[in-house]
């Protein structure tokens, strides 16, 4: 199995894990995107099955190799998007936590009125 196919197989597993992450599921519920996430999970399952079949055919059919190359490029793009989402979600959690701590401190130590 070529390195590209190993990457794609591992990438698909990472995608399944990320689609099931609590942060993404919470965001999807809040934004009404749960059906879209379910659709993506089904699509990834179909891609995984097609990928398994394509691995064997890529050596005899040039179009299959091109499809695998395109799929690998797409996987890199998706990984970048999900990394951005994860980073943004973590930053929001951190800022919300700091905001709550600041608000809590203000409530415990109110400023004197002038």
Secondary structure, DSSP 8 states (H G I E B T S, - for coil): --HHHHHHHHHHHHHHHHHT-HHHHHHHHHHT-HHHHHHHHHHHHHHHHHHHHHHHHTTT-HHHHHHHHHHHHHHHHHHHHHHHHHHHHHHHHHHHHHHHHHHHHHHHS-----
